[in-house]
Amino acid sequence: MAKKGNRVQVILECTEHKESGVAGTSRYITTKNKKNTPDRMEIKKFNPILKKMTVHKEIK
């Protein structure tokens, strides 16, 4: 059976990585409740390639 509710899976991508010129990308997969957070998520996560905490934004 399908899951009920407003939870959807989203992908978070690092915003600072593109500007740095280093190869690769930092992406995380998480879930969010569309009813509570209808706008795009923006969370500080660890980027293992840059080896520091960076802002990750939701992509479509």
C-alpha positions as CSV (number, residue, x, y, z in Angstrom):
1,M,0.0,0.0,0.0
2,A,1.1,3.6,-0.7
3,K,2.1,5.8,2.2
4,K,-0.4,8.5,3.2
5,G,0.5,12.0,4.2
6,N,2.2,15.2,3.0
7,R,5.8,13.9,3.3
8,V,7.9,14.2,0.1
9,Q,11.5,13.3,-0.7
10,V,13.7,16.2,-1.5
11,I,17.4,16.6,-2.7
12,L,19.6,19.2,-1.0
13,E,22.6,20.5,-3.0
14,C,25.6,22.6,-1.8
15,T,25.5,26.2,-3.0
16,E,29.2,27.0,-2.4
17,H,30.6,24.0,-4.3
18,K,29.8,25.3,-7.8
19,E,31.7,28.6,-7.1
20,S,34.8,26.8,-5.7
21,G,35.7,25.1,-9.0
22,V,36.4,21.8,-7.4
23,A,35.1,18.6,-9.2
24,G,32.1,16.7,-7.8
25,T,29.0,17.7,-5.9
26,S,27.7,17.4,-2.4
27,R,24.1,16.2,-2.3
28,Y,21.8,14.9,0.5
29,I,18.4,13.2,0.2
30,T,15.9,13.9,3.0
31,T,12.2,14.2,3.5
32,K,10.0,17.1,4.4
33,N,6.4,17.8,5.3
34,K,4.9,19.9,2.5
35,K,2.1,21.1,4.8
36,N,4.5,22.6,7.4
37,T,7.2,23.8,5.0
38,P,5.7,24.6,1.5
39,D,8.8,26.8,0.5
40,R,12.2,25.4,-0.4
41,M,14.5,24.1,2.4
42,E,17.9,25.7,3.2
43,I,20.0,23.8,5.7
44,K,23.7,23.9,6.8
45,K,25.2,20.5,6.2
46,F,28.7,19.1,6.0
47,N,30.4,19.1,2.6
48,P,33.0,16.2,2.6
49,I,34.7,17.5,-0.6
50,L,35.3,21.1,0.8
51,K,35.6,19.6,4.4
52,K,33.5,22.3,6.0
53,M,29.9,23.2,6.8
54,T,28.1,24.8,3.9
55,V,24.5,25.9,3.0
56,H,22.6,23.3,1.1
57,K,19.4,24.3,-0.8
58,E,16.6,22.2,-2.1
59,I,16.6,21.5,-5.9
60,K,13.9,20.2,-8.1
